[in-house]
């Protein structure tokens, strides 16, 4: 059965005149959809498994997994035409399409098993690899049937399987739903006919589809390309580059904001001075005025949080609440000031923290607001050089699935991203082995509380993702994952 959790979505809007946009009619040429990803050409054509946002989108378009995500972010059949989940939630049995790989080899349980194991092995050492550790066994059954057994129930397992990195390939090539041809810096994507993918023949297929041309551009060039009509959509806009969307006469389309879930905050990368103790790190977290932090961006509906795990997820009992709920900001900042004086002393070097942030005018605005808050408690915040060492590193990451486990895995000590908690990791491992969902929820809450007390991460709120979408472009929908598949955009509007 295909089980989908619907998350409560934030009502994100752009307000106060930041962007006044209106959709226009469809352009004269509807034979091609031109898409730009904010990024680099190299990231678009990445061959490995550590994919950027642009690389994820191209992989998802050309290499299906057992399941996929549609434009609404919901799980749909892909290489598997149907599946069942056993009552205990430990076994997922997939019936594969009657199809073949690009080299003509029939799709079988055995060669799909081999492709899946190649991907999971290649993802070891990544946070996605940690998520996949619940896979206990992959079995090829008769003909076109494959079974995946888990160590413990995972309600969001299908969402995990739908990730672009789990798109299956044979000899480096996937089965679609689109084929790609590179033309310089541009990826030309053509939708494959249904009968070539083991689906019913559609005699009108060619009249129903169009080519999708994809390129990766800097944020300035992407917005200009949209404004001049060179591209129909722009994807992968982040907070760091959001002010670029306010440039030019963007009356030809609409800014669309995803109600995304994930992490936006500051990872503590080292134990120096004030940051050497949990209480000192907490002082930094206490100083931030989260409700006003994104004021310069004029984004309505964004909800700040002091939690590591996004509030309200399935499997979150809510036993870990927002921090300092009964403590007004002025009182928090007064306590933080006292701790700075105790731990940092009077030297300028001890009172200076460096922060690593992506380049962009949005990062400049956010830095200004953070620096203002930290000055109140006697700290000086400085920008680190791009790629250089920093005391704090900005984290801006979309969740892969709606479960506390994903959030906690991002700070696993094995990833070596910064300070961590071995105790919290041990509790998470215990949770992933539990067969009792109530016990699992309790253990994950305990792990979050442990990680929160360690203050290795300073939460700010949900990540921001924006797109530019021209009027008349179908196949796009806002979703919680910030992934916008290219195949639905290839279908002509009815």
VOSELO-221666 format. One record per residue (C-alpha): x, y, z; residue number from 0; residue in three letters. Coordinates in Angstrom, 3 decimals, always signed. Layout:
BEGIN
X:Y:Z:NUM:ALA
...
END
This chain:
BEGIN
+0.000:+0.000:+0.000:0:UNK
+1.162:+3.507:-0.775:1:UNK
+1.090:+5.409:+2.504:2:UNK
+1.610:+9.148:+2.363:3:UNK
+1.805:+11.496:+5.341:4:UNK
+0.513:+14.981:+4.710:5:UNK
+2.320:+17.612:+6.736:6:UNK
+0.688:+20.787:+7.994:7:UNK
+1.999:+23.360:+5.528:8:UNK
+3.058:+26.869:+6.446:9:UNK
+1.187:+29.522:+4.531:10:UNK
+4.200:+31.204:+2.965:11:UNK
+3.639:+34.397:+1.050:12:UNK
+5.712:+37.320:-0.079:13:UNK
+4.410:+40.470:+1.536:14:UNK
+5.044:+44.170:+2.038:15:UNK
+5.723:+44.784:-1.629:16:UNK
+8.907:+42.715:-1.819:17:UNK
+7.653:+41.100:-4.997:18:UNK
+4.559:+42.192:-6.864:19:UNK
+4.120:+39.595:-9.554:20:UNK
+1.358:+38.492:-11.875:21:UNK
+1.062:+35.520:-14.175:22:UNK
+0.815:+36.169:-17.891:23:UNK
-0.462:+34.034:-20.722:24:UNK
+1.407:+31.181:-22.297:25:UNK
+4.153:+32.059:-24.720:26:UNK
+3.872:+31.417:-28.451:27:UNK
+6.234:+28.423:-28.408:28:UNK
+4.855:+25.615:-26.273:29:UNK
+7.035:+22.899:-27.838:30:UNK
+9.809:+23.369:-25.279:31:UNK
+9.960:+24.161:-21.583:32:UNK
+13.157:+25.942:-20.576:33:UNK
+14.304:+25.424:-16.993:34:UNK
+17.166:+27.021:-15.091:35:UNK
+18.590:+25.709:-11.832:36:UNK
+20.541:+28.068:-9.651:37:UNK
+23.909:+26.347:-9.554:38:UNK
+26.838:+25.395:-11.754:39:UNK
+26.998:+23.348:-14.922:40:UNK
+29.261:+20.864:-13.139:41:UNK
+26.635:+20.337:-10.441:42:UNK
+23.959:+19.674:-13.064:43:UNK
+25.911:+16.860:-14.693:44:UNK
+27.348:+15.260:-11.534:45:UNK
+28.008:+11.530:-12.155:46:UNK
+28.401:+10.327:-8.549:47:UNK
+26.108:+9.892:-5.576:48:UNK
+26.732:+13.114:-3.615:49:UNK
+24.386:+15.249:-5.647:50:UNK
+23.563:+18.936:-5.509:51:UNK
+19.974:+20.068:-5.933:52:UNK
+20.434:+20.439:-9.692:53:UNK
+22.118:+17.031:-9.923:54:UNK
+19.259:+15.447:-7.975:55:UNK
+16.696:+16.788:-10.427:56:UNK
+18.532:+15.509:-13.491:57:UNK
+19.103:+12.107:-11.871:58:UNK
+15.426:+11.815:-10.926:59:UNK
+14.417:+12.591:-14.513:60:UNK
+16.668:+9.971:-16.091:61:UNK
+16.991:+7.156:-13.541:62:UNK
+13.852:+5.969:-11.779:63:UNK
+13.958:+4.125:-8.509:64:UNK
+11.430:+1.589:-7.334:65:UNK
+9.192:+4.547:-6.535:66:UNK
+9.362:+8.262:-7.326:67:UNK
+7.932:+11.594:-6.236:68:UNK
+5.363:+13.492:-8.263:69:UNK
+5.123:+17.265:-8.504:70:UNK
+3.163:+17.399:-5.234:71:UNK
+5.929:+15.509:-3.444:72:UNK
+3.844:+12.348:-3.076:73:UNK
+5.127:+8.815:-3.652:74:UNK
+4.090:+7.233:-6.958:75:UNK
+4.999:+3.982:-8.782:76:UNK
+8.175:+3.977:-10.888:77:UNK
+10.126:+0.781:-11.672:78:UNK
+7.747:-0.929:-9.275:79:UNK
+4.210:-0.900:-10.667:80:UNK
+2.750:-1.884:-7.296:81:UNK
+3.773:-3.029:-3.842:82:UNK
+2.518:-4.377:-0.558:83:UNK
+3.716:-3.772:+2.990:84:UNK
+3.380:-6.558:+5.522:85:UNK
+1.302:-5.896:+8.616:86:UNK
+4.370:-5.682:+10.861:87:UNK
+5.875:-2.987:+8.611:88:UNK
+9.097:-4.950:+8.171:89:UNK
+8.714:-6.218:+4.617:90:UNK
+8.105:-4.266:+1.397:91:UNK
+7.387:-6.476:-1.613:92:UNK
+7.545:-4.790:-5.018:93:UNK
+6.211:-6.050:-8.347:94:UNK
+8.382:-4.618:-11.127:95:UNK
+7.145:-3.300:-14.445:96:UNK
+7.442:-5.582:-17.442:97:UNK
+10.233:-3.480:-18.867:98:UNK
+13.924:-3.462:-19.718:99:UNK
+17.126:-1.542:-19.131:100:UNK
+18.529:+0.716:-21.844:101:UNK
+20.856:-2.066:-23.039:102:UNK
+17.872:-4.340:-23.734:103:UNK
+18.306:-6.527:-20.638:104:UNK
+14.999:-7.477:-19.041:105:UNK
+14.188:-5.892:-15.708:106:UNK
+14.340:-8.655:-13.103:107:UNK
+14.283:-8.905:-9.367:108:UNK
+17.920:-9.980:-9.437:109:UNK
+19.384:-7.150:-11.527:110:UNK
+17.242:-4.558:-9.724:111:UNK
+18.526:-5.951:-6.424:112:UNK
+22.104:-5.578:-7.668:113:UNK
+21.481:-1.985:-8.777:114:UNK
+19.872:-1.088:-5.456:115:UNK
+22.751:-2.582:-3.464:116:UNK
+25.263:-0.643:-5.599:117:UNK
+23.516:+2.587:-4.660:118:UNK
+23.184:+1.824:-0.957:119:UNK
+26.844:+0.785:-0.762:120:UNK
+27.928:+3.967:-2.556:121:UNK
+25.963:+6.065:-0.049:122:UNK
+27.841:+4.773:+2.985:123:UNK
+29.381:+7.588:+4.966:124:UNK
+26.593:+10.025:+4.062:125:UNK
+23.538:+11.055:+6.066:126:UNK
+21.393:+9.265:+3.472:127:UNK
+23.478:+6.159:+4.120:128:UNK
+22.571:+6.425:+7.813:129:UNK
+18.892:+6.564:+6.882:130:UNK
+19.277:+3.416:+4.789:131:UNK
+20.773:+1.399:+7.637:132:UNK
+17.329:+0.072:+8.474:133:UNK
+17.537:-2.128:+5.393:134:UNK
+18.350:-5.589:+6.735:135:UNK
+18.084:-7.558:+3.483:136:UNK
+17.215:-7.157:-0.183:137:UNK
+15.923:-10.356:-1.798:138:UNK
+15.237:-11.143:-5.438:139:UNK
+12.156:-13.334:-5.542:140:UNK
+10.571:-15.009:-8.536:141:UNK
+10.804:-13.148:-11.844:142:UNK
+9.937:-9.473:-11.409:143:UNK
+9.481:-9.418:-7.649:144:UNK
+11.865:-7.934:-5.102:145:UNK
+11.565:-7.779:-1.311:146:UNK
+13.201:-5.314:+1.063:147:UNK
+13.238:-6.287:+4.722:148:UNK
+13.838:-3.734:+7.486:149:UNK
+15.295:-4.110:+10.952:150:UNK
+12.320:-2.188:+12.388:151:UNK
+9.213:-0.438:+11.033:152:UNK
+9.776:+2.838:+9.186:153:UNK
+6.530:+4.530:+8.074:154:UNK
+8.429:+6.923:+5.787:155:UNK
+10.444:+4.207:+4.025:156:UNK
+8.807:+4.692:+0.617:157:UNK
+9.618:+8.409:+0.772:158:UNK
+13.231:+7.462:+1.445:159:UNK
+13.274:+5.047:-1.519:160:UNK
+11.987:+7.834:-3.774:161:UNK
+15.110:+9.971:-3.284:162:UNK
+16.990:+10.777:-6.529:163:UNK
+20.171:+9.075:-5.277:164:UNK
+18.237:+5.801:-5.265:165:UNK
+17.444:+6.073:-8.951:166:UNK
+18.638:+2.765:-10.380:167:UNK
+21.084:+2.433:-13.273:168:UNK
+22.694:-0.348:-15.239:169:UNK
+26.052:+0.369:-16.849:170:UNK
+25.616:+3.987:-15.819:171:UNK
+22.226:+4.485:-17.493:172:UNK
+18.745:+4.681:-16.009:173:UNK
+15.372:+3.777:-17.480:174:UNK
+13.833:+7.229:-17.635:175:UNK
+11.180:+8.567:-17.513:176:UNK
+13.260:+10.855:-19.745:177:UNK
+16.366:+10.473:-21.829:178:UNK
+19.036:+13.128:-21.751:179:UNK
+21.419:+14.485:-24.339:180:UNK
+24.036:+17.059:-23.417:181:UNK
+24.457:+20.033:-25.725:182:UNK
+27.289:+22.098:-24.309:183:UNK
+26.077:+23.426:-20.970:184:UNK
+22.465:+22.454:-21.648:185:UNK
+20.710:+19.175:-20.844:186:UNK
+18.063:+18.260:-23.446:187:UNK
+15.448:+15.986:-21.909:188:UNK
+12.875:+14.109:-23.963:189:UNK
+10.098:+12.056:-22.316:190:UNK
+10.252:+8.372:-23.233:191:UNK
+7.150:+6.757:-24.805:192:UNK
+5.121:+4.722:-22.294:193:UNK
+5.521:+1.456:-24.217:194:UNK
+9.329:+1.733:-23.975:195:UNK
+8.916:+1.792:-20.198:196:UNK
+6.621:-1.212:-19.903:197:UNK
+3.435:+0.864:-19.831:198:UNK
+0.409:+0.968:-22.120:199:UNK
+0.941:+2.363:-25.614:200:UNK
-0.247:+5.927:-26.187:201:UNK
-0.806:+6.625:-29.883:202:UNK
-0.957:+10.375:-29.251:203:UNK
+2.165:+10.511:-27.118:204:UNK
+4.234:+12.786:-29.360:205:UNK
+1.449:+15.352:-29.504:206:UNK
+1.063:+15.302:-25.741:207:UNK
+4.663:+15.948:-24.710:208:UNK
+7.414:+18.478:-25.223:209:UNK
+11.140:+18.724:-24.642:210:UNK
+12.560:+20.151:-21.429:211:UNK
+15.788:+22.135:-21.767:212:UNK
+17.746:+22.507:-18.551:213:UNK
+20.711:+24.693:-17.699:214:UNK
+22.420:+25.769:-14.490:215:UNK
+23.070:+29.480:-13.970:216:UNK
+24.196:+31.891:-11.297:217:UNK
+21.283:+33.494:-9.425:218:UNK
+21.691:+36.814:-11.221:219:UNK
+21.785:+35.166:-14.660:220:UNK
+18.899:+32.838:-13.824:221:UNK
+16.619:+35.728:-12.830:222:UNK
+17.665:+37.710:-15.897:223:UNK
+17.027:+34.694:-18.130:224:UNK
+13.547:+34.396:-16.650:225:UNK
+12.831:+38.102:-16.995:226:UNK
+13.911:+38.140:-20.656:227:UNK
+11.958:+34.991:-21.522:228:UNK
+14.958:+32.725:-22.067:229:UNK
+13.658:+30.278:-19.437:230:UNK
+10.146:+29.459:-18.207:231:UNK
+11.101:+28.467:-14.682:232:UNK
+13.897:+28.971:-12.176:233:UNK
+14.431:+26.402:-9.414:234:UNK
+16.590:+26.066:-6.290:235:UNK
+16.253:+29.583:-4.978:236:UNK
+17.461:+29.815:-1.370:237:UNK
+17.409:+32.476:+1.310:238:UNK
+21.013:+33.348:+0.441:239:UNK
+20.003:+34.603:-3.002:240:UNK
+16.372:+35.563:-2.446:241:UNK
+16.914:+39.325:-2.937:242:UNK
+17.851:+38.618:-6.577:243:UNK
+14.213:+37.686:-7.166:244:UNK
+13.350:+41.323:-6.461:245:UNK
+15.378:+42.599:-9.409:246:UNK
+14.068:+43.256:-12.872:247:UNK
+10.492:+43.533:-14.128:248:UNK
+9.314:+40.059:-13.121:249:UNK
+5.733:+40.699:-14.190:250:UNK
+5.853:+37.718:-16.541:251:UNK
+5.600:+35.095:-13.841:252:UNK
+5.202:+34.318:-10.182:253:UNK
+7.507:+33.669:-7.256:254:UNK
+6.453:+30.384:-5.651:255:UNK
+7.568:+29.495:-2.120:256:UNK
+7.716:+25.909:-0.891:257:UNK
+6.456:+25.243:+2.624:258:UNK
+9.636:+23.250:+3.088:259:UNK
+10.740:+21.271:+6.111:260:UNK
+14.354:+20.795:+7.064:261:UNK
+17.132:+22.608:+8.880:262:UNK
+18.157:+26.234:+8.897:263:UNK
+20.499:+27.189:+11.674:264:UNK
+24.094:+27.283:+12.848:265:UNK
+26.294:+24.217:+13.331:266:UNK
+28.997:+24.672:+15.974:267:UNK
+32.198:+23.435:+14.357:268:UNK
+34.764:+23.745:+17.137:269:UNK
+35.273:+24.118:+20.877:270:UNK
+37.044:+27.462:+21.187:271:UNK
+36.564:+29.946:+23.998:272:UNK
+32.880:+30.520:+24.668:273:UNK
+31.982:+27.558:+22.449:274:UNK
+33.990:+25.121:+24.560:275:UNK
+31.078:+24.554:+26.929:276:UNK
+27.436:+23.705:+26.364:277:UNK
+26.397:+26.684:+28.521:278:UNK
+28.550:+29.013:+26.421:279:UNK
+27.087:+27.653:+23.179:280:UNK
+23.599:+28.039:+24.619:281:UNK
+24.346:+31.718:+25.272:282:UNK
+24.685:+32.247:+21.508:283:UNK
+21.396:+30.426:+20.906:284:UNK
+19.621:+32.455:+23.595:285:UNK
+20.653:+35.782:+22.083:286:UNK
+18.928:+35.309:+18.719:287:UNK
+15.607:+37.085:+18.236:288:UNK
+14.111:+34.504:+15.874:289:UNK
+10.695:+36.089:+15.261:290:UNK
+12.316:+39.229:+13.776:291:UNK
+15.352:+37.579:+12.176:292:UNK
+13.883:+37.321:+8.674:293:UNK
+12.123:+40.688:+8.876:294:UNK
+14.244:+42.194:+6.051:295:UNK
+12.982:+39.497:+3.667:296:UNK
+9.289:+40.329:+4.133:297:UNK
+8.254:+36.679:+4.141:298:UNK
+4.893:+36.063:+5.748:299:UNK
+4.061:+32.722:+7.354:300:UNK
+7.613:+31.607:+8.140:301:UNK
+7.696:+30.000:+11.591:302:UNK
+10.923:+30.152:+13.631:303:UNK
+11.848:+27.351:+16.006:304:UNK
+14.346:+26.546:+18.726:305:UNK
+13.947:+22.807:+18.094:306:UNK
+16.234:+20.537:+16.105:307:UNK
+13.328:+18.378:+14.876:308:UNK
+10.648:+20.271:+12.966:309:UNK
+7.574:+20.480:+15.201:310:UNK
+4.478:+18.473:+14.289:311:UNK
+6.054:+15.650:+12.292:312:UNK
+4.529:+12.156:+12.237:313:UNK
+6.255:+10.174:+14.976:314:UNK
+6.959:+13.261:+17.090:315:UNK
+5.109:+12.986:+20.422:316:UNK
+5.820:+16.650:+21.179:317:UNK
+7.565:+15.946:+24.471:318:UNK
+10.432:+18.200:+23.361:319:UNK
+9.030:+21.709:+23.140:320:UNK
+10.338:+25.130:+22.227:321:UNK
+13.115:+26.360:+24.494:322:UNK
+12.971:+29.234:+26.977:323:UNK
+9.199:+29.506:+26.548:324:UNK
+8.697:+31.436:+29.800:325:UNK
+11.780:+33.592:+29.369:326:UNK
+11.358:+36.932:+27.506:327:UNK
+14.041:+37.878:+24.993:328:UNK
+15.465:+40.619:+27.233:329:UNK
+15.862:+38.155:+30.089:330:UNK
+17.487:+35.580:+27.788:331:UNK
+19.923:+38.146:+26.456:332:UNK
+20.770:+39.304:+29.972:333:UNK
+21.619:+35.738:+30.979:334:UNK
+23.609:+35.266:+27.770:335:UNK
+25.537:+38.482:+28.509:336:UNK
+26.467:+37.155:+31.938:337:UNK
+27.741:+33.893:+30.429:338:UNK
+29.779:+35.721:+27.791:339:UNK
+31.450:+37.734:+30.516:340:UNK
+32.189:+34.530:+32.427:341:UNK
+33.414:+32.332:+29.588:342:UNK
+34.845:+34.821:+27.098:343:UNK
+36.400:+37.377:+29.424:344:UNK
+37.388:+40.782:+28.150:345:UNK
+39.685:+40.038:+25.200:346:UNK
+38.472:+40.884:+21.709:347:UNK
+39.599:+37.526:+20.300:348:UNK
+37.597:+35.593:+22.888:349:UNK
+34.535:+37.713:+22.150:350:UNK
+34.765:+37.273:+18.371:351:UNK
+33.073:+34.422:+16.531:352:UNK
+33.405:+33.643:+12.846:353:UNK
+30.555:+32.312:+10.731:354:UNK
+30.599:+30.522:+7.385:355:UNK
+27.708:+31.386:+5.077:356:UNK
+27.002:+30.952:+1.370:357:UNK
+27.626:+33.999:-0.786:358:UNK
+24.657:+36.169:-1.652:359:UNK
+22.742:+39.269:-0.638:360:UNK
+20.355:+37.180:+1.458:361:UNK
+23.253:+35.887:+3.505:362:UNK
+24.414:+39.487:+3.925:363:UNK
+21.019:+40.446:+5.346:364:UNK
+20.889:+37.436:+7.642:365:UNK
+24.442:+38.071:+8.840:366:UNK
+23.530:+41.670:+9.676:367:UNK
+20.600:+40.537:+11.832:368:UNK
+22.614:+37.812:+13.602:369:UNK
+25.505:+40.188:+14.254:370:UNK
+23.094:+42.737:+15.733:371:UNK
+21.663:+40.170:+18.162:372:UNK
+25.085:+38.927:+19.244:373:UNK
+26.366:+42.464:+19.826:374:UNK
+23.678:+42.820:+22.492:375:UNK
+25.392:+40.109:+24.569:376:UNK
+28.918:+41.382:+23.927:377:UNK
+29.979:+39.213:+20.986:378:UNK
+31.420:+40.283:+17.646:379:UNK
+30.377:+38.188:+14.637:380:UNK
+32.587:+38.106:+11.541:381:UNK
+32.128:+36.410:+8.170:382:UNK
+34.655:+33.675:+7.450:383:UNK
+36.265:+33.440:+4.032:384:UNK
+34.387:+31.188:+1.620:385:UNK
+35.492:+27.628:+2.293:386:UNK
+37.647:+28.717:+5.228:387:UNK
+37.443:+27.632:+8.867:388:UNK
+34.662:+29.100:+10.993:389:UNK
+33.338:+28.749:+14.525:390:UNK
+29.776:+28.519:+13.238:391:UNK
+28.594:+27.166:+9.906:392:UNK
+25.203:+28.001:+8.454:393:UNK
+23.115:+24.917:+7.721:394:UNK
+20.383:+25.228:+5.073:395:UNK
+19.154:+21.748:+4.229:396:UNK
+15.890:+20.212:+3.039:397:UNK
+14.544:+17.137:+4.795:398:UNK
+14.349:+13.920:+2.791:399:UNK
+11.435:+12.466:+4.728:400:UNK
+9.129:+13.503:+7.549:401:UNK
+10.560:+11.729:+10.560:402:UNK
+12.629:+12.861:+13.582:403:UNK
+15.232:+10.268:+12.589:404:UNK
+16.265:+12.336:+9.534:405:UNK
+16.897:+15.469:+11.623:406:UNK
+18.917:+13.624:+14.246:407:UNK
+21.012:+11.792:+11.643:408:UNK
+22.285:+15.122:+10.274:409:UNK
+24.372:+15.546:+13.433:410:UNK
+25.703:+12.009:+13.684:411:UNK
+29.347:+11.974:+14.766:412:UNK
+30.256:+9.707:+11.823:413:UNK
+29.569:+12.575:+9.397:414:UNK
+32.269:+14.765:+11.029:415:UNK
+30.433:+17.997:+10.280:416:UNK
+31.119:+19.643:+13.621:417:UNK
+30.427:+19.095:+17.292:418:UNK
+28.194:+16.119:+17.985:419:UNK
+26.862:+13.869:+20.733:420:UNK
+27.901:+10.221:+20.814:421:UNK
+25.251:+9.642:+23.466:422:UNK
+22.504:+10.989:+21.213:423:UNK
+23.772:+8.791:+18.361:424:UNK
+23.583:+5.719:+20.599:425:UNK
+19.986:+6.498:+21.518:426:UNK
+19.065:+6.941:+17.841:427:UNK
+20.610:+3.548:+17.040:428:UNK
+18.565:+2.023:+19.848:429:UNK
+15.416:+3.642:+18.414:430:UNK
+16.015:+2.212:+14.953:431:UNK
+16.127:-1.299:+16.410:432:UNK
+12.937:-0.971:+18.439:433:UNK
+9.862:-2.856:+17.232:434:UNK
+7.497:-0.789:+19.381:435:UNK
+6.482:+2.521:+17.732:436:UNK
+5.709:+4.128:+21.092:437:UNK
+9.153:+3.184:+22.387:438:UNK
+10.717:+4.455:+19.142:439:UNK
+9.023:+7.842:+19.542:440:UNK
+10.161:+8.087:+23.153:441:UNK
+13.755:+7.206:+22.300:442:UNK
+13.927:+9.723:+19.441:443:UNK
+12.573:+12.413:+21.775:444:UNK
+15.239:+11.446:+24.288:445:UNK
+17.912:+11.698:+21.598:446:UNK
+16.657:+15.135:+20.550:447:UNK
+16.698:+16.293:+24.174:448:UNK
+20.278:+15.032:+24.542:449:UNK
+21.404:+16.758:+21.353:450:UNK
+19.591:+19.943:+22.368:451:UNK
+21.299:+19.976:+25.768:452:UNK
+24.684:+19.592:+24.055:453:UNK
+23.962:+22.778:+22.043:454:UNK
+25.990:+21.592:+19.043:455:UNK
+23.415:+23.117:+16.691:456:UNK
+21.584:+26.435:+17.008:457:UNK
+18.202:+26.145:+15.268:458:UNK
+16.637:+29.155:+13.568:459:UNK
+13.661:+27.808:+11.611:460:UNK
+12.570:+26.030:+8.446:461:UNK
+14.615:+26.488:+5.255:462:UNK
+13.344:+28.795:+2.521:463:UNK
+13.046:+27.600:-1.085:464:UNK
+11.653:+29.685:-3.930:465:UNK
+11.056:+29.225:-7.628:466:UNK
+10.084:+31.465:-10.516:467:UNK
+7.309:+29.984:-12.647:468:UNK
+5.950:+31.589:-15.787:469:UNK
+2.231:+31.631:-16.433:470:UNK
+1.123:+28.730:-18.641:471:UNK
+3.716:+26.280:-17.259:472:UNK
+1.991:+23.173:-15.926:473:UNK
+3.413:+20.301:-13.907:474:UNK
+4.653:+22.438:-11.021:475:UNK
+3.387:+22.430:-7.447:476:UNK
+4.793:+23.629:-4.158:477:UNK
+5.746:+20.791:-1.833:478:UNK
+7.517:+20.109:+1.439:479:UNK
+10.652:+18.655:-0.140:480:UNK
+11.668:+21.435:-2.546:481:UNK
+11.972:+18.849:-5.330:482:UNK
+10.204:+19.728:-8.565:483:UNK
+10.370:+16.812:-11.026:484:UNK
+10.975:+17.681:-14.653:485:UNK
+8.881:+14.918:-16.231:486:UNK
+5.456:+16.410:-15.291:487:UNK
+6.559:+19.682:-16.881:488:UNK
+7.068:+17.901:-20.203:489:UNK
+3.341:+17.164:-20.508:490:UNK
+1.464:+19.743:-22.536:491:UNK
-1.383:+21.497:-20.730:492:UNK
-4.718:+19.893:-21.551:493:UNK
END
